[in-house]
Amino acid sequence: MNRASRITDPSYELMDDHNGLSIIYRQHGFPCPLVRWHFHKEFELHLIVASSGKVFIGDYIGNFYPQTLFLTGPNLPHNWISQVAEDEVVEKRDMLVNFTDELFESGHQVFTELKTLAPLLERAQYGIEFRDPEMIRQAMVLMQQIADTRGITRLGHFFILMELLAASDEYLLLSGANNTQLADEHNIDRTNRAVDYIFAHYARELTLEEVAEHLGMKPTYFSRVFKQATGRNFIEFVNRLRISKSCELLADGDKPVTEVCFESGFNNISNFNRRFQQLKGMTPSHYRRLAVQRLTEQNNA
């Protein structure tokens, strides 16, 4: 049985522990109070080191695994929900670094070399997933060096890591909506509870009315709040989550496509095929062939 963390703390995260430092390093496991649909003023460089599950960044829904690396910009809502067994605890799931715009806006006036990072930071407002396995391996080493050091040495490792990321051309921009469209402190906490509920129940028949009732909201009002916070209407959000699940099943096993369809939450194969084609630009069978080919190439590298 999969479990979604049911956290209802305020979803604007105020990081008041800078203590005059330029960057904040943190690591945590799952479940954890930090795992929720939330946003904050800081950039976040986020490395997954254990477990797999669903990532939500802006209006993007995708899969994460160990050794996946993301960068999110200021006020861009995000969450990573691990798919784990009931009562399973992941001691160390995430390694992350937070930093603000001010670090680079002030820094490049003194160190002109920092201006080369501007395109990377601009892209981050939509969320970035890095896709180069060799670069990610190097990033993991640097992230550990950041964890193990303090002061100027830590800052040095951080800038080397940022330069590495800025030079990479193997990345995916994630959200079609940016931070200014999605960040809303009042609505996002309710959306956090809605996303948790949807994540726990999307594999069965699930209606907007059911989720609205769970939140104690009228369906029309919930629909408006949900779209404002996620950039997607309810049906589109659920379908994207189901297609993301189907991609995971297609890539990781040899279940028949029909079985993948129903396990992902769709109730008929024609609707599943149509939605998959719309979102992925190919059939489920074609996607599976490409996933197997990609895995074979990685294993032979």
N, C-alpha and C positions, 0 to 999 in steps of 0.2 A: 504493500500500500504506500502510495506516495503521499507526502505531507507538504503543505504550504505553511510557512511561518505566519502566524496570525498576530501581527504586531500592530498596535494602534496608537503608538506614540505620535506626537506632532511630527509631520513629515518634512518640515523645513529643518535641516540639520545645521545648527549653529555650532561651529567649531571654535570654541573659546579657549582651546589649549595650544594656540600657536606659541605662546610664551616668548614672543619676539623672534621666533625661528622662521626661516624662509620656507621650509617645507615641513610637512607632518608625515611621519611613517606610522602605519598601523597594520596589524594583522589580526584576523579573527577567524573563528570557526563557523559552523552552522549546526543548529539554529543560533541566532544572535540578534539582539535588539537592533543592530545596524542593518539587518536584512529586511528592508521594506521599500516600498515605492516612495522615493524622497528626492529632494534636490538640495543643493547648497551653492554658495557663491564660489567655491573653490573648483579648480580643475581636479580630476581624479584619474590617476593612472592605476589600473586595476588588473592584477595578475591572479588568475585562478590556479591553485596548486593541487586541489583535490576535489573530487566529486564532479558530477555533470548535472545539467538542468537547463532551465530556460532563462534567457537574459532579456530584459525589457529596458530599452533605452529610447526615450522619446516615444515615437510611434512605431519603433522597430521591435519585433519579436524574433528571437533566434535561439540557437543552442550554444551552450558552453561546455567545455571539457577541461581537464587538467592541461596546463600550458596554453591557455588562451589569454590574450592580452588586449585590454581595451583602454581607450582614453576618452573621457567625457568632459565637456566644457562646462563653464559656470551656469548654474540654474537649469541644467538639462536633467529632467527626471530620469531615474534609473533604478534597477533592482536586478539581483541575481537570485533565483530560487532553485535550490538544489533538489533533485529528485532522489530521495533517500527512503530507506525502510522506516517503518514506524519505530520511534524511540532511538533511531540511529543518530549518533552525534559525530560530526566531523570536527576534529580538534583544531586543525589549521586548514582553512579553505582558501583564504584570500590574503594577498600581500598588496598593500596599496600606498600610494603617495598622493597627498593633497597639496596643492599650491595655488596661489592666487595670481590674478592678472598683474597686480602691483609688482610682483617679483620681476617680471620681464619688462613692464612699462618703465619702471625706474631703472632696472639693471642695464637695459640696452643704451641708456644715456651715458653710462660709464663704460660698459663693455659692448662695443658695437657688434661684436661677433654674435651676440644674442639675437640680433635682428634676423638671423638666418632661421630662427625657430618660428617666426611669425606665421608662415603658411601652415605649419602643423597646428598651431594654436587656433588659427582661423577654422581649419577643418574640424577641430574638436567640438565646435558648437553643435555639430550634428552627430557626434559620437563616432569613434573610429574603432574598428577591430583590425588588428595587425595579423597578417596571414603568412609571413615568411618564417618557416620553422627554425631555420638557422639563426635568424635575427632574434627570435623569441628566446632561444636558448642563451644567447648572449645577454639578452635583457634580464633573464632570470638570475644570471650570475651577478649582474649589476644591482638588481633589486636586493639580493641577499647582502651585497656589500653595503648598500644603503642601510639595511636593517642592522648590520653589525658595527657601524661606525657612527660618529657624531661630528658636529662642528663643520669646519671647512672641508674635511675629508669626505663627510657624507654629501655635502653640497657638490663637491667635485664629481663623485660617482653619479649624482643626479644629472648634472649637465652632460656628462658623457652619455648617459642613457637617453636623454632628450635628443642629443645630436644623432644617435643611432636611429631613433624613431623617425626623426625628420628626414633622414636620408633614405628611408625605406619607401619603395614604390609598390609594395605588395600589401594593400590595405583595402578595407571596405568602409565606405561612409554609410552610416546606419539609418538615421532618422530623417524622414522627409520633412519633419517640422523641427524648428530650432527652439532654443530656450525661451525666447521672448513670447512664443506662441503657447507654450505649455506650462510654464511655471506659475502656479497659483496656490499660494499657501493655504487658502481656505478650503479649496476643493480637493487638493491632492491627498489629504488624509483619508477622506471618504473613498477616493479612488484606490488608495492602497488596500483598504478592506475589500473593495470590489474585486481588485486583481487577485488577491489572496483567495477569495471565494471562487472566482472563475477558474483559477489554477487547480483548485481542489476538485472541481466538478465538471470540467470541460469535456471529459471523455464520455459523458452521457448527455441526454437531452437537457438543454439548459436555456432558459428564456430570460429575456431582459426583465420581465415582470418578477421572476423568482429572485434575481439578484437585487432588484430595487426593494422588494419586500424584506430581504435579509438586512438591508441597510436602513429600513424604515423610511424610505423615500418614495414619492410618487414616480411611476415609470417615466413619464415625460420629462420630469425634472432630472431624474437620474440620467436619462439618455443624454441630455444637454450637458450636464456636469462631466459625465464620463468622456464624451467626445472632446470637450474643451481640454481636459487633463491629459488624454492619451493621443489625441490627434486622429483617432479612429472611432467610427460608430461601433456599437456593441457587437453586432453580427460580424462585422469585418474583423474586429479584434479577436473574437472567438475563432473565426475561421482561420486567421493567421496563426493562432496558437495551435490549432489542430493540424494545420499543414506543417508547422515546425515539428510537431510530434511525429508526423508521418515521415518526414525527412530523416529524423533520428532512427525510426524503425527500419526504413528502407536501407539506410547506410550500415546499420549494425547487425542485420540478420537476413535470413532468407524466408521470412514469412510471406505467404502469398499476398499479392496486392489487395485482394478483397479483405483479408484479415487485418492488414494494416489500416485499411479504410475504416473499419468498424472500431478498432482499438484506438484510433485517433479521435473518435467522437462523431464521425459522419454516419448518417443512417442509410445512405444508398451510394452505390459505387459510381453512378453517373454524375452525381453532384460532386463527389470527391474528385473524380477525374477532371471535371470542369474547373473546380477551384484550384486544383494543383497546376493545371495548365496556365490559368490566369496569373498565378503568383510566381511560378517557377519557369514558365516559358517552355515547358517540356512535359512529357508524360511521366507518371511515377516509375514505370519500367526503365525509361531512359535515364532518369535521375539515379536509379539504383546502379545501372551499368557504369555511369560516370563516377559514382561514389566508390564502387569496387575498383575501378581503374585507378583512381586517385590514391586509394589505400595501397594498392599494389606498387605504384610508383614510389610512394613514401617508404615502404618496407624495403624496396630495392635500392634506395638512395644511399 
